[in-house]
């Protein structure tokens, strides 16, 4: 039981670090919160909520993984290296694609309700 509690504590520590240190993570959290508030305002159905929550989770998870990759790359390659830069760029691209997909899903769900 102690290991289980410790694992949650480590995860919360990671969330806290990422929220404090990564502007994009804060932006994605704020966007997710706005989507949730808007979802209540337009009375989403169960399927629409599922898509919105999955989209928010996808972007948050991708941002966390991107942050971990950036930290790892900085650890193993503290000096500039073109491959290290490429690794960081590719990880950031995954967040961009996820965020764009979340935006598209949000538009499909919210635009008809707002028109």
ZAMAR-99531 format. One record per residue (C-alpha): residue in three letters; x, y negated, z. Coordinates in nm, 4 decimals, decimal comma. Last residue first. Layout:
REM ZAMAR-99531
<r residu="ALA" c1="X" c2="Y" c3="Z"/>
...
***
This chain:
REM ZAMAR-99531
<r residu="UNK" c1="-2,4947" c2="-2,8573" c3="-3,4130"/>
<r residu="UNK" c1="-2,3389" c2="-2,7772" c3="-3,0744"/>
<r residu="UNK" c1="-2,4462" c2="-2,4138" c3="-3,0669"/>
<r residu="UNK" c1="-2,3292" c2="-2,3543" c3="-3,4245"/>
<r residu="UNK" c1="-1,9910" c2="-2,5139" c3="-3,3414"/>
<r residu="UNK" c1="-1,9344" c2="-2,3184" c3="-3,0175"/>
<r residu="UNK" c1="-1,8987" c2="-1,9555" c3="-3,1234"/>
<r residu="UNK" c1="-1,7256" c2="-1,9758" c3="-3,4597"/>
<r residu="UNK" c1="-1,5157" c2="-2,2704" c3="-3,3385"/>
<r residu="UNK" c1="-1,4057" c2="-2,0809" c3="-3,0295"/>
<r residu="UNK" c1="-1,3050" c2="-1,7791" c3="-3,2377"/>
<r residu="UNK" c1="-1,1036" c2="-2,0071" c3="-3,4675"/>
<r residu="UNK" c1="-0,9379" c2="-2,1756" c3="-3,1692"/>
<r residu="UNK" c1="-0,8534" c2="-1,8402" c3="-3,0122"/>
<r residu="UNK" c1="-0,6980" c2="-1,7287" c3="-3,3423"/>
<r residu="UNK" c1="-0,4936" c2="-2,0486" c3="-3,3559"/>
<r residu="UNK" c1="-0,3789" c2="-1,9945" c3="-2,9971"/>
<r residu="UNK" c1="-0,2757" c2="-1,6365" c3="-3,0713"/>
<r residu="UNK" c1="-0,0845" c2="-1,7426" c3="-3,3837"/>
<r residu="UNK" c1="0,0935" c2="-2,0203" c3="-3,1917"/>
<r residu="UNK" c1="0,1737" c2="-1,7892" c3="-2,9003"/>
<r residu="UNK" c1="0,3264" c2="-1,5347" c3="-3,1378"/>
<r residu="UNK" c1="0,5226" c2="-1,8146" c3="-3,3061"/>
<r residu="UNK" c1="0,6812" c2="-1,9025" c3="-2,9708"/>
<r residu="UNK" c1="0,8189" c2="-1,5478" c3="-2,9445"/>
<r residu="UNK" c1="0,9520" c2="-1,5743" c3="-3,3013"/>
<r residu="UNK" c1="1,1180" c2="-1,9083" c3="-3,2278"/>
<r residu="UNK" c1="1,2768" c2="-1,7798" c3="-2,9068"/>
<r residu="UNK" c1="1,4215" c2="-1,4777" c3="-3,0853"/>
<r residu="UNK" c1="1,5420" c2="-1,7006" c3="-3,3693"/>
<r residu="UNK" c1="1,7220" c2="-1,9327" c3="-3,1259"/>
<r residu="UNK" c1="1,8938" c2="-1,6361" c3="-2,9634"/>
<r residu="UNK" c1="1,9940" c2="-1,5161" c3="-3,3106"/>
<r residu="UNK" c1="2,1484" c2="-1,8547" c3="-3,3905"/>
<r residu="UNK" c1="2,3560" c2="-1,8531" c3="-3,0701"/>
<r residu="UNK" c1="2,3870" c2="-2,1446" c3="-2,8323"/>
<r residu="UNK" c1="2,5511" c2="-2,0712" c3="-2,4982"/>
<r residu="UNK" c1="2,3584" c2="-1,9123" c3="-2,2124"/>
<r residu="UNK" c1="2,3007" c2="-1,5925" c3="-2,4127"/>
<r residu="UNK" c1="2,1959" c2="-1,3122" c3="-2,1785"/>
<r residu="UNK" c1="2,0214" c2="-1,5338" c3="-1,9244"/>
<r residu="UNK" c1="1,8842" c2="-1,7877" c3="-2,1732"/>
<r residu="UNK" c1="1,7411" c2="-1,5009" c3="-2,3785"/>
<r residu="UNK" c1="1,5788" c2="-1,3527" c3="-2,0681"/>
<r residu="UNK" c1="1,4244" c2="-1,6850" c3="-1,9670"/>
<r residu="UNK" c1="1,2876" c2="-1,7425" c3="-2,3183"/>
<r residu="UNK" c1="1,1489" c2="-1,3874" c3="-2,3318"/>
<r residu="UNK" c1="0,9740" c2="-1,4314" c3="-1,9962"/>
<r residu="UNK" c1="0,8227" c2="-1,7610" c3="-2,1109"/>
<r residu="UNK" c1="0,6973" c2="-1,6018" c3="-2,4330"/>
<r residu="UNK" c1="0,5464" c2="-1,3137" c3="-2,2346"/>
<r residu="UNK" c1="0,3595" c2="-1,5610" c3="-2,0115"/>
<r residu="UNK" c1="0,2424" c2="-1,7641" c3="-2,3131"/>
<r residu="UNK" c1="0,1217" c2="-1,4478" c3="-2,4876"/>
<r residu="UNK" c1="-0,0713" c2="-1,3447" c3="-2,1765"/>
<r residu="UNK" c1="-0,2360" c2="-1,6871" c3="-2,1450"/>
<r residu="UNK" c1="-0,3285" c2="-1,6896" c3="-2,5160"/>
<r residu="UNK" c1="-0,4762" c2="-1,3396" c3="-2,5079"/>
<r residu="UNK" c1="-0,6618" c2="-1,4051" c3="-2,1802"/>
<r residu="UNK" c1="-0,8325" c2="-1,7131" c3="-2,3243"/>
<r residu="UNK" c1="-0,9328" c2="-1,5234" c3="-2,6381"/>
<r residu="UNK" c1="-1,0593" c2="-1,2246" c3="-2,4393"/>
<r residu="UNK" c1="-1,2642" c2="-1,4571" c3="-2,2172"/>
<r residu="UNK" c1="-1,4135" c2="-1,6359" c3="-2,5188"/>
<r residu="UNK" c1="-1,4905" c2="-1,3135" c3="-2,7087"/>
<r residu="UNK" c1="-1,6539" c2="-1,1497" c3="-2,4061"/>
<r residu="UNK" c1="-1,8480" c2="-1,4652" c3="-2,3264"/>
<r residu="UNK" c1="-1,9914" c2="-1,4608" c3="-2,6803"/>
<r residu="UNK" c1="-2,0928" c2="-1,0986" c3="-2,6367"/>
<r residu="UNK" c1="-2,2636" c2="-1,1661" c3="-2,3046"/>
<r residu="UNK" c1="-2,4613" c2="-1,4696" c3="-2,4276"/>
<r residu="UNK" c1="-2,3286" c2="-1,8237" c3="-2,4034"/>
<r residu="UNK" c1="-2,5423" c2="-2,0846" c3="-2,2286"/>
<r residu="UNK" c1="-2,4277" c2="-2,4054" c3="-2,4036"/>
<r residu="UNK" c1="-2,3174" c2="-2,5747" c3="-2,0799"/>
<r residu="UNK" c1="-2,1813" c2="-2,2549" c3="-1,9271"/>
<r residu="UNK" c1="-1,9648" c2="-2,1901" c3="-2,2321"/>
<r residu="UNK" c1="-1,8525" c2="-2,5535" c3="-2,2342"/>
<r residu="UNK" c1="-1,7179" c2="-2,5077" c3="-1,8809"/>
<r residu="UNK" c1="-1,5431" c2="-2,1845" c3="-1,9804"/>
<r residu="UNK" c1="-1,3960" c2="-2,3421" c3="-2,2948"/>
<r residu="UNK" c1="-1,2725" c2="-2,6402" c3="-2,0918"/>
<r residu="UNK" c1="-1,1047" c2="-2,4039" c3="-1,8447"/>
<r residu="UNK" c1="-0,9355" c2="-2,2210" c3="-2,1300"/>
<r residu="UNK" c1="-0,8103" c2="-2,5476" c3="-2,2743"/>
<r residu="UNK" c1="-0,6740" c2="-2,6503" c3="-1,9332"/>
<r residu="UNK" c1="-0,4980" c2="-2,3147" c3="-1,8964"/>
<r residu="UNK" c1="-0,3538" c2="-2,3498" c3="-2,2491"/>
<r residu="UNK" c1="-0,2262" c2="-2,7013" c3="-2,1720"/>
<r residu="UNK" c1="-0,0739" c2="-2,5869" c3="-1,8425"/>
<r residu="UNK" c1="0,1011" c2="-2,3004" c3="-2,0208"/>
<r residu="UNK" c1="0,2258" c2="-2,5447" c3="-2,2849"/>
<r residu="UNK" c1="0,3789" c2="-2,7634" c3="-2,0135"/>
<r residu="UNK" c1="0,5816" c2="-2,4748" c3="-1,8726"/>
<r residu="UNK" c1="0,7601" c2="-2,5119" c3="-1,5383"/>
<r residu="UNK" c1="0,4926" c2="-2,5308" c3="-1,2691"/>
<r residu="UNK" c1="0,2415" c2="-2,3003" c3="-1,4393"/>
<r residu="UNK" c1="0,5109" c2="-2,0497" c3="-1,5314"/>
<r residu="UNK" c1="0,6562" c2="-2,0416" c3="-1,1820"/>
<r residu="UNK" c1="0,3121" c2="-2,0045" c3="-1,0226"/>
<r residu="UNK" c1="0,2144" c2="-1,7261" c3="-1,2601"/>
<r residu="UNK" c1="0,5407" c2="-1,5457" c3="-1,1869"/>
<r residu="UNK" c1="0,4942" c2="-1,5853" c3="-0,8096"/>
<r residu="UNK" c1="0,1390" c2="-1,4545" c3="-0,8475"/>
<r residu="UNK" c1="0,2779" c2="-1,1486" c3="-1,0256"/>
<r residu="UNK" c1="0,5421" c2="-1,0974" c3="-0,7562"/>
<r residu="UNK" c1="0,2768" c2="-1,1197" c3="-0,4817"/>
<r residu="UNK" c1="0,0578" c2="-0,8713" c3="-0,6671"/>
<r residu="UNK" c1="0,3495" c2="-0,6280" c3="-0,6881"/>
<r residu="UNK" c1="0,4233" c2="-0,6789" c3="-0,3190"/>
<r residu="UNK" c1="0,0647" c2="-0,5883" c3="-0,2250"/>
<r residu="UNK" c1="0,0922" c2="-0,2677" c3="-0,4252"/>
<r residu="UNK" c1="0,4299" c2="-0,1842" c3="-0,2750"/>
<r residu="UNK" c1="0,2891" c2="-0,2327" c3="0,0786"/>
<r residu="UNK" c1="0,0000" c2="0,0000" c3="0,0000"/>
***
